[in-house]
Amino acid sequence: MTVRPDDGDAAATTEGDGVRDGRHADAWRHTLLAAILLLVLVGAVAAVAPAAAEPTDCPVAVSTTAPIDRVAGADRFATAACASRATFEGGADHVVLARGDSAGGLADALAGAVLAHAVDGPVLLTTPEALPSATAAELDRLAPERVTVLGGEAAVAEVVLEEVAAVLEGVALDRLAGTDRAGTAALAAEAAGGGDAAFVVNGHRPADALVAAAPAARAGTRLLLVRADRIPPSTAAALRDVDEVVIVGGHGVVSGGVEATLRAGREGGVRRVAGGDRAETAASMARAFPAEGRGHLVARGDASLVDAVAAGWSAARDDGGPVLYVGAGWPGRGSDRWLRLGGLVDERPLRLVGGPAVLGEGLVTALEARYAEARGGGPAAEVRGVWVHLFDDAVKTRQGIHGVLDDVAATNANTVIVQVARRQDAYYASEVLPATPDPRLEDGLDLLEVLVPAAHDRGLSVQAWVSVLPAYHPAYDGLALPAGHVWREHGPDSDDPWVTRSRDGTDGLYLDPGVPAVGGHVAAVAGELAAAYDVDAVHLDYVRYEDARWGYHPTSLARFRKATGAVGTPAEDDPAWNAWRRAQVDALARRAAAAVRAADPDVAVTLAASTMGAGPTSAGGYERTRTYRDVFQDWPSWLADGTIDAALPMNYFRAHVAAQQEWFDDWTTWQRDLARGDGVLAVGQGGFLNDVDGSLTQIAAARGRSDGAVVYSYQGTTSAGPGQQLLARLAVTLWSEPAPPPSSLTAP
């Protein structure tokens, strides 16, 4: 029931479809009597308690140590009104009104923020059949000249418009209503001015739509609705003149088929911003479309999503920031990582949208602790990485890429090292390497084009991993290598072979570092990656000989003889020959690193550093290790002199084999005290060789002896076989709290 003025001096009750017919005297008397009784009852209640619709202070500060306030009311309608009061103290000329009851699924309100931003007004909420008292009071206070209702009469009945007109004499009322929620969103986008870009969300899964509202409104773009597996005709029509599309939500919310349809013929491209759940997706949106203003926090449960309507349009204001989903008593992993890894820089203020029942004192206390931590510089930096290789299908589809990144982000890792060139074939757009012949790669997929922004959205640093010298692998048996592939152009049967040889003339599978053209090729690959993609680092692997048997390429031998005056073919253990081969590896590493820095000085150079067998202490020094003697890699000198920015030594040893665990301890203890210059050293741990407990023990030791740990690999993180058992345990043990990577390994 709603009470409203009638002719300025009396109150008439209305219910159902409209005003009772005053021509029937008995009905009029009964109505008048009911109104009088109601007024008496309301007066009696008012004598002992304030009216429920009476405005309260809004917003209300909820902390004495941090810039946190709250926007809330007695119910969802009052909360929306409170948000309006907090933002439009002096009134607003235009108000958007949408259905806000639970049964409506927020269908039409999803597009309200974009329109509200365009008309410089708030979004207020109503029930389908009656104007809530809190909404009526706020309309009266705002005194707008115009009210736009979203949705058809089934969503907001005509009686509600009549009630609005009764509150606001002379107000201009209009309605935007499509044949369904997607149609209404398209009309709202058109009324807001359209634009040549669009955010696309699942209109039947409102969580992602609500966090997309603020960035869509700020950018002046459309917010359009789809279903999980199809695009409604009204949305398709609204997208015809849109060049660029951002899908918000994972593949379970907006399918790969819908994405493929959106990509077809669209020059501006399609980007997906997603996370492992609604809170992670909201945090991804905060990173993908940063705004420096006040963060708005909303309870993550379905029953509280309506408060995100108010958060969306108010966060779109000039002083607004992201909309994040949090728990009742703590921020939750996705939002917590965002808050603690830079979200509170410069004391960014936060606003809780919703009452203490859904955003309680425990949350406030946790947020105060986050501010205190930020004032102290935030969590200590630590490398927490995961290698992801290309010898299975994990990252060969768009959906697979997002799934892997969700898994890695869920561990509180901060770095993903993804193989992008397996054996001289590119899984990205390259002018140096030919496209991979891998039949498992999704058609049209540029691995780095999709992975880099998706990883950054999740707060992950990206290192593009290249296997530098290996040129062939049995995985290619039966495949037609593409034209321009090194194995075809410079393999053992070519006119200009670059492939290394053994002393007895056997051809190997590696390129020979002693062949000058190989250095140019490697530098071109590394430099192109840094120039063409927004990677944080280029990660070099296999910058070494396979073992001491190799290197006897005719060109290498001729260069060695000329440099040293040697005669004949040197033995495998010839000191001068070994020193010369080591110098070739040094030169290759320095040339590749120089190419990266010439292309982009903000991109780091990291190395999968070799550690073989007994460590330096038991071997009698690094120069006596197999790494130095057999594969001729002097990576400690590269770290010390700044050739590389980080070494990730591959300490792959079995914890359950006593001798190998001794090797692990020997190497990592020596690495702890290694001179690093300004470089970073993070231990590479072989999860594939160990059970979970053995890996956790080694990673714990690595953290105490280096700048962090990197697990090999995502696909096989335990000796029991593929799976993410180790990652799941890390998330609740050693990596349970977030940490940023060292700043030198994250491009600005």
N, C-alpha and C positions, 0 to 999 in steps of 0.2 A: 504494500500500500504506500502511496506517495501523497503527501500533503502539499498543496501549492496554492498560491493566491488566486482569488476570483474577484474580478472587478475592483481589486485594491483594498477592500474592507471586510472581506469574509474569507473563510477557508472552506473549500469543497474537497471531499475525498473522491478519488478516482481509482478504479481498479479495472482489470480486464482490458477492453479495447478503447475505452474513452469515457467521457463525462456522461453521467446519468442525465436523462431527459427531464429538464425542470418543468415540463408542462404537466406532469402528473403530481398533484399536490401531495398525496400520501407518500409517494416515494421521496418527494422533496423534504417532507417533515422528518421522515425516518433518517434521511441522510444528514439533515441538520442536527438532529438529536445525537446521531453517532459522532458527528464532528465535535459537538460540545463535550460529549463524554470523553472523547479522545484528548481534547485540549486540557480537560480537568486532570486526566490521568498523567499526561505529559508534565503538567505543572507540578503534580505531586511528586513525580520522580525527580524533577529538576530541583525540588526543595532539598533533596538529600544527596544528589550527585549531579555533576555536570553532564550536559547532553553528549551522547556518543559522537555526534558529528561536529562538536565544537573543535575548532582548530587548536592544535598544540604547537609549541615551538618547533620549528622545522627549518634546517636540520638541528640536531642536538649533538653536542660534543660528547664523546664517550670515553675519552682518554685525557689524562692530564700530562702524559709524557710523550704523546705522539699525535700528529695531525689526522685524527680519525673522527669522523662524525657519522651520524645515522639519520636516514630518512625512513620513517615508518609511520604507520597509522594503525587503527584498530582492525582493519581488514585490507584486502588488496586495493580496494577503491580509495580508501583513505591514504594508503601508502602512495598511490599514484598522485593523489591530490597534494600530499606532502611534498613530493618531488617537484611538483609544479610551483608550490609556494617557495621552495628553496631556490628556485631558478628565476621565476618571474615575479619578483617582489612588487613591481609596479604595474602588474597586469600584462595582458597579451592581446593582440588584435585578432589572432586567429587560433583556434583550438581544434585539435583532431580528437574525435570521440570514437572509441572502438569497444566491441564486446570483450569483457574480461572475466566472465565466469568460467569455471573449470570445464563445464560441459562443452564450451565452444572451442576448446583446443587452441585458443589465441589465433585462430585462423586469419582474421583480417587485421588484427593488431600487429602481426609480424612486419607488415610493410609500413606501419605508422611512423616510425622514426624518420624515415627518409622524407616523407611528406611534411612531418612536423618541423624538421630542420629547414626545409625549403620555405615554409610559411612563418618561421620564427615563432613557434608556439609549442605547447606541450601536447602529450597524448594523455587524455583522461579516459577512464574506463567506466563501463556501464553494464548492467545486466540486460538481457534481451527485452524484458518487458517493463522495466521501471528504472528510473534514474536514481542511483544511490544518493543518499543525503550528503555524503562527503563530496561526491562529484558535483551535486547541485550547488553546494556551498562554495566550492572552488570556482565554478563557472560564474557565480555571482560576484566573487572577489575579483576575478580576472577581467570581467566585463568585456569579453571579446565582441568584435563586430561581426565575426563570422565563425561558424562551427561546421566542420566537415565530418560527416559520419562515414565510417568505413563499413562496408558490408550491406547486404540486402535486408529486407524486412524480416527474414527468418533469423538474422543475426541481431539486428537492432530494430525493434518494431516502431511503427509510426507514433505510437503513444509516447515513446521516449523523446522523439523529436518535438512532440507537443509540449512535453514537460520542460525541455530545453527552452522552447519559445516562451513558456510561462515564466521561467527564471530570468530570461534575457529578452526583454521587450524590444522588438524591432531587429533582432539578430537575423543575419542572413544564414540560412541553413541549406546545406547541400549534401548529397550522398554520392559516394563512389562505390559502385557495386558491380562486380562482374558476375558471370554465371557461376563462378566458384571462387575459392580463395586465391587461386593463381590469377584469375582474371581481375580480381580486386587489386592484387599487388601490382599487376601491369598498369592498371588505371592510376594507381597512386604514384607509380614511378613516372608515368607520363605527366601527371599533374605537377610533379616536383621538378620537371624539366628534362627528364630522360638522361641524356648523356650517351657517349659512345662506348661505355664500359658497363659491366653488370656483375653483381655478386649473385650467384645462383645457389639456392639452398633447398633442402627438402622441406616443403611446406607442411608436411605431416609429422615432422620430427622437429619441434620448435626450438630446441636448445641451441642448435648451431645458427639458426636464423636470427635469434635474439642477440648473439654476440657479433654477428655480421652487421647488425643495424647501424651501430655507431660509425665504423669505418666507411660503410657505404654512404651514409649521410654526409660525413665529412668530405668525402671525395666527390660528392655530387653525382654519384652513379646510381643505377637502378638496383633494386633488390627484388629478384624474381624467384618464383617458386616452381619446383619440379617435384615429381614423385621419385622414389628410389630407382625405378626402372623405366621411366618414360617422361617425356616433356609435354606438358599440356599445350593445346593449340594456342591459347592466349599467351603463354610464355614464349613459344616458338615465334609468334608474330612479333612480340616485343623485342626479341633478340635479332631480328633481321638486320637492323642497322647498327648492331653492337660489334665492335672490333675485338674487344678484349673481355674475357670472362674469368672470374675467380669462383671456383667451386669451394664451398665451405662445408667440410665434413668428410669423413672417410668413405671408402668404397661400399660399406654396408649401408650408408645413408644416401649417397648418390653414386650409382653404379658406374663401372667402367664403360658400359654401353652408352649411358647418357653422356659421359665425358667424351667418348669417341664421336658421338653425334655433334656435340658442341664444338669439337676441334675441326670438324670437316669444313674446309674452305674458309676458316677464320684466320685472317692474317695476323691479328694481334695476339693470338695464342690463347691457351687455356691453362690456368694454374690452379692447382688444388692445395688448399690450406687445411690441414687436418691434424689430428692427434689421436692417441689411443682411446680417449673417452671425451665426454663433453668438456670437462675441465681442461684437459690437455689441448683440445681444439681451441678453446678460448685463449689459452696461453699462447698457442701458435699464432692466433690472430693478433694478439698484442705485440708479438715480435714482427710479424709480417707487415703490419700497418701501424707503426708506432705513433703514439701521440703523447705529448709530454705532460698533459694535465692530470686531473684527479682520476684515480682508479675507482671503479664502481664494483663492489663485491656483492654477489647474489648467492643465495643458498642453492646448492646444486640439485636438490630433489625436484621431482616433477611437480609436486604441489606448490613449489615456490617459484616456478619459472615465470609466472605472471609478473613478478617484481622486476624481471629483466626487461620488461617493456619500458618501465619508467627509467631503468638504468640505461637502456639503449639510446633513447632520445636525449636524455640529459648528458650522457657521456659524449654525445656528438657535438656539444657546445664548444666554444672556443677554449674554455678552461677544462675541458673533459679529456679523459684518457681511455684506457681499455675497460671492458666489462669482463670480469672473471668469476668463475664459479668456485665456491668454497664450501667447506663443511661447517656444521653448526659450532664445533669447538676447536677446529684448527683449519688451516688453509687447504689441506689436501696436496698431494704430491705435485700435480701440474701447476697449480697456482703458487705453491710454495717455492718451486724452482724459479719461477718467474720473479717472485718477490725478492728472493735471496740472491739471485744472480744478476742484479742490476736494476730490478724494477723499482726500487725505492731510492734511486739516485736523487740527490738534491732534495731529500725529504718530501718526495712526492706525497701529497695528501691522499687519503683513502676515504671512501664513503660506503657505509654498509646500507644496502637497500633491503629493508625488511626488519622485523622486530626481533627482540631478544629470544623469542621462542625458536627462531630459525637461525639466527646469527648471534650466538650467546656470548657471555663474558669470557668463556674459554678462548674463543676466537680473538677477542680484543686483546687478551693477555698474550696470545701467541703473536699477534701483529706487533704489539709493543716490543716484544723480544726481537722481531725482525728489524724494526727500526734501530734498536740498540746495536744489533750486529752490523747494520749498514753504516752506522756512525763510526764503528771501529774498523771499517774497511771491508766488511763482508767476509764470507768464508775464505779460508786459505786456498790458494790455487794448487791444483794437483791434476796430473794427466790421468784420465780414466778413459781408456780407449778400447775399441773392439775392431779387429781386422775382419773385413768381409770380402771373401774371394769370389772369383767368377767360375769356379769349377762345379757349381751347381746352379740352380735356377733362381736363387734367392732374390737377386736384384735385376732380373731380366724382364720384368714387367712393371708397369706403373704401380699396380696394386702391391706387388712384391716389395718394391722400394719403400712404400709407405709402411707396410707391415714390419719390415726390418727396422726402420727408424723408430717406429712405435716401441718395438721390443727393446732397442738400445736405450731410448730415452727413459723407459720405465725403470731401468737399472740405476738411474742417476749417473750414468756415464756422461761424458762431455765431449767425446771425440769419436768420430767414425772414420776408419781408414778403409776406403773402398777401392778395390782393384778396378781399374778402368781400361787397362790395356793388358790382355792376358799374355799373348805371345806375338807382339808387334802388330796387333790388330786392334782397332779402336772401337769401343762401345759408346763413343761420343762422336760429334762432328769434328773431323780432323782433316787437315790438308797435308799432314805429314805421314800419318799411318792410314792404311786402307780400312774400310769398314769391315768389321768382323764377319766371317762367314757363319757364325754361330746360328743355327736354325732355331734355337730356343729364345732368341731375343725378340721381344714384341715388335711388330712392324712399326717403323717410324719412331722408335724410342731412342732418344739421346739420353743416355744414363745420367750424365752430369747435369743436363738442362733440367731434369726433373729432380734429381737427388739433392743438388746443392741448396736450392731455396727451401725444399722440404726439410732438410736437416737443420738449416739455420732457423726455420720456424720453430723447431723443437729445441732450440738452444744447443745444438750440437755443432762443434767445429768439424770441418770436412777436410780430409787429406786425400788427394787423388793419388792412388797407388799405381806405380808403373813397374813392371818387371823389366829392368833395363836391358840386360844382355841376352836372356834366353830368346831363341828365335823360332823354336818349333816344339811341339808337344804331341804325344800320341793321340790326344783328344781331337787332333785335326785329321787323323787318318780317315780317309773316306770322304773328306770335305774338299771342295774345290777352293783352293786359296785364291783370294781376289788378286786381280792385276795390281802390281805395285807392292805386293807383300815382299818383305825382305827375304824370306826364304825362297821366293821365286826369282827375285832380282839378284840376290847376292848369296844364295845358298851354295852348297858344295858343287852343284852341277851347272852353275851359272858361269858367264864369261868374266865376272868380277866378284869372286867370292869374298865375303867378309867373315865367314864362319871359321872358328878356331880349329886347330888340328893338334893331335898328339904327336909325340916324337916319332912314332912309327908310321905316321901318315894317316891315321884314322881321323875322319871328320867328326866334329862335335856338334852339339845343338846350341851352343852359345855363339854370339858374335865375339870377335877377338878384340880386346881393348887396345892392342898394339897396332891395329889398322886405323890410320888417321880418319878415314871416312866414317868409322863407327862413332867416334867422338862427336862429329858434326851431326850425325843422325840422332844420337841420344840427346844432345843439347837442343835440337829442334823440337823433339817430342816434349821435353820438359818445359821449354820456353813457351810453346804453344798453349799448354795447359794453363800456365800462369796468366797468359795474356787473354785467353778466350773465355775463361770461367772464373766465377767469384769464389774460388777455392781458398781455404786458409793456408794450405800447404801442399806442395808436391812431394810425395813420398817415394823415395827411390829404393828399389829392392834389387838384389842380385848385382850390385856394383862390385864385382869380384870375379876371379876365375872360378871355374867349377872345382878344380883341385890342381895339384902341382903337375899333373900329366899334360896340361893343356897350355896353349900359347904359341905353338910352333907354326903359325901361319907364315908363309914365305915372306910376306911384307914385314912381319914382326921380326923375323930372324935377320932380314937384311938391315933393318933399322938398328937392331941390337948390335950387330957386327960393326956397323958404321960408328955407332956411339962409343963402343968400348974397344974396338980394335980386335975383338975376339975372332977366332978362326974356327970353322966347323960348326957342328950342332952341339949346343951345350947340354950337359946332363940335367936331369930334373932337379938335382940338388945343388947345382952350380950357384954359389953365392952371388956372383955378378949377374947372372941370368935372373935369379929371383929378385934381386934389387931392381933390375930393369923392369920386370913385370909389375912389381909393386908400384913403380913410378908411373906406369901406364894407367893403373887403376886410380892412383892419385889424380892424375891429369884428367881422367874421365869424370871423376866426381866433381872436381873444381870447375870443369867446363859446363857440366849440367847445372850446377848451382849458380854459376854466373849467368847462364841463360835465363833462369827463373828470375833472378833479381833484376836483370835488364828488362825483362817483360813487365814485372810488377814488383817493386822492392818491398811491398807489404806482404807478399806471399812467402811463407817460410819454406825452408828445405829440410826435410827430415829423412832419416835413413833407417831401414831395417838392417841393423848392424849384426854382423856374424859373431857368434860365440860358439866355439866347437871344443868339445872334450874338456880336459882339465883346465881350470882357470889359471890366471897369471900367477897366483901365489904358489900353487903346487907345481906349476910348470917351470917356475924360475924366472918369471917376468913375461910381459905381454909379447915380447919378441920371440918367445919360445912356444907360444900357443899355436895351435893349428890354424887359427884365423890369420895370424901374421905369416906363418911359414908356408901353409898349403894353399890358401886362396888369395893371399897377398893383399889383404884389406887392412889398412892402418887407420881405422875409423876414429880411434881416440885423438889422433892428431888433427883430424878434420873438425872434431868437436871443439878442441882447444883453440884452434886458430880461426874458428868462425866459418869454415867452409860449409858446414851444416849447422842448422839452428837447433836440431834435436837428434839425438841418437836413441833408437829403440832397440837395444840389443836383444837378440832372440835367444833368451835363456830357456830353451826348450829341453827340459830334463825331467825325468820321472821321479816323483817324490818317493815312490814306494821302492825304488832301487837305490840302495845306500850309496853306491859310488856316484850315481848321477845326482842325487840330492847334495852330495858333497861338492860336485861341480857347480851346481846352482848356487850354493852358499859361497863358494870361492869366487865365482864371477860377480855376484851381486855385492859381496863385501868389498871387493876390489873396486867395483863401479861406484860405490858410495864415496870413496875418497879420490876418485879420478878428477884430474884438473879439467874443468869444463869451459873455462872462459865465461862467456855470457850464455852458453848453451844449456839445453835441457836434456836430462837423461831419464828416461822412463823404461822400466824393465818390461820386456816382452815375455809373457808367460804362456807356456804351452798347455792350454786347457785340454787339447785333444789327446795329450799323453797321460792325463791324470784323472782320478776321480774328483768329485767336487771338494771333498775335505782336503785332499792333497793340493788342489789348486788354490783353495782359500788360504792354506798355510803359506804357500809360496807368494801369493799376492800380498798377504800381510807383511811378510818379510821384505818384499820389494818396496812397499810403501815406506818402510823405515830406512831403506838404503838408497832411495832414489827419489825422483820427482813424480813418481806414480807408477802405474802399470797399464799395459795393453794386453788384452787377451786374444790369443789366436786359437780359434776363430769363432765368429758368430755361428757358422754352420756346424762346427763340431767342438762344443765347449766342454765336453767331457770325454774321457776315454771309453765310456759306454756307447758312444755313437752320437749322431746328430741330435740336436736339441738345445734348449736354452736353460738347462738345469742350473749351471753355474751362474748364469746371469741372474736368474731368479733369486739365488742365494745371496749374491752380491748386493742385490737391491735391499735386502733386509739385514745385512751384516756390515761389511766393510764400506759399502757405498750407500748406506742408508740415508745419509745427509748429503745435500747437493754441494758441489764444489766447482768453481770455474777452472778451465784450463789455463796454463800460464799465458800471459798476455802476448808473449812473443809468438805463440802458435795460433793466434786468432787475428785474422786480418781486420783492420778497423772498418 
